[in-house]
Amino acid sequence: MMTIYLDHAATTPVHPEVLETMLPIYTHYYGNASSTHSAGREARSVVQRSRDSIASLLGCAASQLVFTSGGTESNNMSILGATAARSSLGKHIITVQTEHHAVLHTCQYLEKLGFEVTYLPVDTNGQIEWNQLVQAIRSDTILISVMYGNNEVGTIQPIVEIGELARSKGIWFHVDAVQALGAMELSLNSLPIDLMSFSAHKIQGPKGIGALYIAKQIQLEPILHGGAQERKRRAGTENVPGIAGFAKALQIFIDHRYEMQQKMEKLRIEMITRLQEQLGTEQVVVNGHPTARLPHILNLSFPGISSETMLMNLDMEGIAAASGSACTSGSLEVSHVLQAMKLSEQVTASAVRLSFGSSSSLQDIMTCTEKIVTIVTRIRNNY
């Protein structure tokens, strides 16, 4: 059975041009980038060119980018490195209840070490309440960590405003931009941001490679030790093919960003419209902010039909979807994001995330919509 893949927020297929870029590095430029011989110098040249390319696309200096193994490591490096560097100034952190677990679990770990964390609530659309952020700031607050665009519902937070507030208070500001990369226009040196996390496999790059932007004035404590790579900020042999693939994927995504945004918006509207016309507006709930949102994520609830039942039936029809973050969806627990949004149990227990990508087509959406309508009608009639 041919699969209609609507789980691009979890991961994306590697773009053919990305694979084409990476393959010669495995076979011809396989040297260790830290080696001094010619093979090492060739590998180091690949890393340097790739770093320059990514930096140019993101509007920052090449020296401000550190390559990591992905979004989780970039988030950990930011939070653990920042708190270690600033612990003498205070031990208070502010984050949001709807963050990815790579942030939440890291903050919970720091609480065991004596740090205090304020987990900001969100409204029913998933955005923070501004007054609660302002009130949460204390004299010993050293870090604020907020996701740009939510990975489950797509809601975008007011990053510029938060960054300006943090900067006025002398607080470092970290942003998880894993889902926003490629979907949002980023000019890092013009944003009031100190740290920003990225991952390649969300934009048709390879898995196992990510990056962390570190503003020039920020001095993080490294969390990995054992080598002088990445200007002594992240030890470990560089993933040269992954780095090259990351650079190529980002170039492709940014070159086609506008047309992709338009395509995603069209697919989203088409799916919502068709479902609500055929099932009724009260039977199809759209979760997340109506306008401040990422274009490729659509979170829907079908009250009375559990997420597990819907996903199982979709899978049997050859449609890949999710109930939330790929890092937790295997357990099919009720989404902590939807719970933080204080949505009803009927909504949270029936939520499904559909996320689009470059391979998604209008025909895919039409087919998926037909299947969902059939599944919902069949299950409700049986009850």
C-alpha positions in Angstrom: 0.0 0.0 0.0 1.3 3.4 -1.0 1.7 5.7 2.1 0.5 9.2 2.1 3.0 10.8 4.4 1.6 13.6 6.6 4.1 13.6 9.4 6.7 16.0 8.2 6.9 17.7 11.6 8.4 14.5 12.9 10.9 14.1 10.1 11.2 14.6 6.4 12.5 12.5 3.5 16.0 13.5 2.5 15.9 15.7 -0.6 17.6 14.0 -3.7 19.9 16.9 -4.1 20.9 16.7 -0.5 21.8 13.0 -0.9 23.7 13.8 -4.1 25.7 16.3 -2.1 26.5 13.9 0.7 27.4 10.7 -1.1 30.9 11.9 -2.5 31.9 13.0 1.0 31.4 9.4 2.3 33.5 8.0 -0.6 36.0 10.7 -1.6 36.2 13.3 1.2 36.2 10.9 4.2 39.0 12.4 6.2 38.7 13.6 9.8 38.3 17.4 9.7 40.7 17.7 12.6 43.5 15.9 10.8 46.4 17.9 9.4 47.0 15.8 6.3 45.4 16.5 2.9 42.4 14.3 3.5 41.7 16.1 6.7 42.1 19.5 5.1 39.7 18.5 2.3 37.1 17.5 4.9 37.7 20.7 6.9 37.2 22.7 3.8 33.7 21.1 3.3 32.8 22.0 6.9 34.0 25.6 6.4 32.1 26.1 3.2 29.0 24.6 4.6 29.2 26.7 7.7 29.7 29.8 5.6 26.7 28.9 3.5 24.4 28.3 6.5 25.6 31.5 8.2 24.9 33.5 5.1 21.4 32.1 4.7 20.6 32.8 8.4 22.1 36.2 8.6 24.9 35.6 11.1 28.7 35.1 11.2 30.0 31.6 10.5 31.8 31.8 13.9 28.5 32.0 15.6 27.3 28.6 14.5 28.1 25.4 16.4 27.3 22.0 14.7 25.5 19.5 17.0 23.8 16.2 16.6 20.4 17.8 16.3 17.7 19.9 18.0 17.8 18.0 21.3 21.5 18.5 21.8 21.3 22.1 20.7 18.6 22.7 23.3 20.6 20.9 26.0 23.7 22.8 25.1 21.9 26.1 25.3 20.2 25.5 28.6 22.9 23.6 30.4 25.7 25.7 29.0 24.0 29.0 29.9 23.0 28.0 33.4 26.5 26.7 34.1 28.0 30.0 32.8 25.6 32.2 34.7 24.9 30.3 37.9 26.8 32.9 40.0 24.3 35.5 38.9 21.2 33.5 39.8 19.5 30.1 39.5 16.1 31.1 38.0 14.9 30.0 34.5 11.7 30.8 32.7 10.2 28.6 30.0 6.8 27.6 28.7 4.6 24.6 29.5 4.2 23.8 25.8 7.9 23.5 25.1 9.4 20.4 23.5 10.5 17.8 26.1 14.1 18.5 25.1 13.7 21.8 26.9 11.2 20.7 29.6 13.2 17.6 30.7 16.4 19.6 30.8 14.8 22.2 33.0 13.4 19.4 35.3 17.0 18.0 35.5 18.3 21.4 36.5 15.6 21.6 39.2 17.3 18.6 40.8 20.5 20.5 40.9 18.9 23.4 42.8 17.7 25.7 40.0 14.2 27.2 40.1 12.1 27.0 36.9 8.9 29.0 36.1 6.8 27.2 33.5 4.6 29.8 32.0 1.0 28.9 31.1 -0.5 29.6 27.7 -3.9 30.6 26.5 -6.3 28.3 24.6 -4.5 29.2 21.3 -1.1 28.2 22.8 0.4 31.6 23.2 2.0 32.9 26.4 0.2 35.6 28.5 2.5 38.6 28.3 1.8 39.9 31.8 2.6 36.5 33.3 6.0 36.6 31.6 6.7 40.1 32.9 5.7 39.1 36.4 7.8 35.9 36.3 11.0 37.8 35.8 13.1 38.1 39.0 16.4 39.6 39.9 18.0 36.1 39.8 16.5 35.2 36.4 19.4 34.2 34.1 17.7 32.5 31.1 14.4 32.5 29.2 13.8 29.6 26.8 10.8 29.8 24.4 10.0 27.8 21.3 9.5 29.9 18.1 6.8 27.7 16.5 5.2 24.9 18.4 5.9 21.4 17.1 2.4 20.1 17.9 -0.1 22.9 17.1 2.1 25.3 15.1 1.5 28.4 17.4 4.1 31.1 17.0 5.3 33.0 20.1 6.2 36.8 20.1 9.9 36.1 19.9 11.0 39.6 19.1 9.1 41.1 22.0 10.3 38.5 24.4 13.9 39.0 23.3 13.7 42.7 23.7 12.3 42.3 27.2 15.0 39.8 28.1 17.8 42.0 26.7 16.5 45.0 28.7 16.8 42.9 31.8 20.2 41.4 31.0 18.7 37.9 30.7 19.9 35.5 28.1 17.3 34.3 25.6 17.2 30.9 24.0 14.8 30.0 21.2 14.0 26.5 19.9 13.5 27.1 16.2 13.6 23.5 15.1 10.1 23.7 13.5 10.5 27.3 12.4 13.7 26.8 10.3 12.8 27.1 6.7 9.2 28.2 7.5 10.1 31.6 9.0 12.4 34.2 7.6 15.4 34.5 10.0 18.1 37.2 10.1 19.8 36.2 13.3 22.0 39.2 13.9 19.1 41.5 13.7 17.0 39.5 16.2 17.2 40.1 20.0 18.2 36.4 20.5 21.2 34.9 22.2 20.8 31.3 21.4 18.8 29.5 18.7 18.5 25.7 18.0 18.1 24.0 14.6 17.8 20.5 13.2 18.4 19.4 9.6 16.0 16.5 9.3 13.0 18.8 9.6 13.9 20.4 6.3 14.7 17.4 4.2 18.3 17.2 5.5 19.9 14.2 7.1 19.2 13.0 10.7 21.9 13.4 13.3 23.0 16.9 12.5 21.8 20.2 13.9 23.2 23.6 14.8 23.2 26.1 17.6 23.5 29.8 17.0 25.4 31.6 19.7 25.5 35.4 19.7 28.9 37.0 19.9 28.6 38.2 23.4 27.6 34.8 24.8 30.1 32.5 26.4 28.6 29.1 27.0 30.1 26.4 29.2 30.6 23.3 27.0 28.6 20.2 27.9 30.7 17.8 25.8 34.4 17.5 26.5 37.3 15.7 24.8 38.4 17.8 21.9 38.9 21.3 20.5 36.3 21.0 17.7 33.8 23.9 17.1 36.2 26.4 18.8 36.3 24.3 21.9 32.5 24.6 22.3 31.5 21.1 21.3 33.9 18.2 21.4 33.6 15.4 18.9 34.5 14.5 15.3 32.6 16.6 12.9 29.8 14.9 10.9 31.1 16.2 7.6 28.5 14.5 5.3 25.7 15.6 7.6 27.0 19.2 7.8 27.2 19.4 4.0 23.7 17.9 3.7 22.4 20.4 6.2 23.8 23.3 4.2 22.3 22.0 0.9 18.9 21.3 2.5 18.7 24.8 4.0 19.6 26.4 0.7 16.8 24.5 -1.1 14.3 25.3 1.5 15.0 29.0 1.6 15.1 29.2 -2.2 11.6 27.8 -2.3 10.2 29.2 1.0 7.6 31.5 -0.4 6.1 29.0 -2.8 6.2 26.3 -0.1 4.4 28.6 2.4 1.7 29.3 -0.2 1.3 25.6 -1.0 1.1 24.6 2.7 -1.6 27.3 3.3 -3.6 26.0 0.4 -3.4 22.4 1.6 -4.4 23.4 5.1 -7.4 25.4 4.0 -8.5 22.7 1.7 -8.4 20.0 4.3 -10.2 22.1 7.0 -12.9 23.2 4.6 -13.6 19.8 3.2 -13.7 18.2 6.6 -16.0 20.8 8.2 -18.3 20.7 5.2 -18.7 17.0 5.3 -18.6 16.4 9.1 -19.9 19.7 10.5 -17.9 22.5 12.1 -18.6 21.3 15.6 -17.2 17.8 14.8 -13.9 19.1 13.5 -11.9 21.3 16.0 -8.8 23.2 14.8 -6.2 23.5 17.6 -3.7 26.3 17.8 -3.6 30.0 16.9 -5.8 30.9 13.9 -3.2 33.3 12.4 0.1 33.2 14.3 1.1 29.7 13.3 3.5 27.7 11.2 2.1 26.9 7.8 2.9 23.2 7.7 1.3 22.0 11.0 -2.4 21.3 11.3 -3.7 19.9 14.6 -7.3 18.6 14.5 -9.6 17.0 17.0 -12.6 14.8 16.2 -14.6 14.7 19.5 -15.7 11.3 20.5 -13.0 9.4 18.6 -9.7 8.8 20.4 -6.4 9.8 18.8 -5.3 6.2 19.0 -8.3 4.9 17.1 -8.0 7.6 14.4 -4.3 7.0 13.9 -4.7 3.2 13.8 -7.4 3.5 11.1 -5.4 6.1 9.1 -2.4 3.8 9.2 -4.5 0.9 7.9 -5.5 3.1 5.0 -1.8 4.0 4.3 -1.8 7.4 5.8 1.0 8.4 8.2 0.0 11.0 10.8 0.8 11.6 14.5 -0.8 12.5 17.8 1.9 14.9 18.9 5.7 15.1 19.2 7.5 12.3 17.6 9.6 11.9 20.7 6.5 10.9 22.7 3.9 9.8 20.3 4.9 6.1 20.6 3.2 6.1 24.0 0.1 7.9 22.7 -0.2 9.9 25.9 -2.5 12.9 25.9 -0.5 15.8 24.6 1.1 18.0 27.3 0.7 20.9 24.8 -3.0 20.5 24.5 -3.4 20.0 28.2 -1.5 23.3 28.8 -3.9 25.0 26.4 -6.7 24.0 28.8 -8.8 22.4 26.1 -11.6 20.1 27.0 -10.9 16.4 27.5 -13.0 15.6 24.4 -10.6 17.8 22.3 -7.3 16.7 23.9 -8.2 12.9 23.7 -9.1 13.1 20.0 -6.3 15.2 18.6 -4.3 14.3 15.5 -1.4 16.2 14.0 -1.1 16.4 10.2 2.0 18.0 8.9 2.7 18.8 5.3 5.9 18.8 3.3 7.3 19.4 -0.2 6.0 16.0 -1.4 2.4 16.7 -0.1 -0.1 17.2 -2.9 -3.7 18.3 -3.2 -4.6 14.8 -4.2 -3.1 13.5 -1.0 -5.2 16.0 1.0 -8.4 15.0 -0.9 -7.7 11.3 -0.4 -6.9 11.8 3.3 -10.0 13.9 3.8 -12.2 11.2 2.3 -10.6 8.5 4.5 -11.1 10.6 7.6 -14.7 11.3 6.8 -15.3 7.6 6.2 -13.5 6.6 9.5 -15.4 9.2 11.6 -18.8 8.3 10.1 -18.2 4.6 10.5 -17.1 4.8 14.1 -19.9 7.3 15.2 -22.6 5.2 13.5 -21.4 2.1 15.3 -21.9 3.9 18.6 
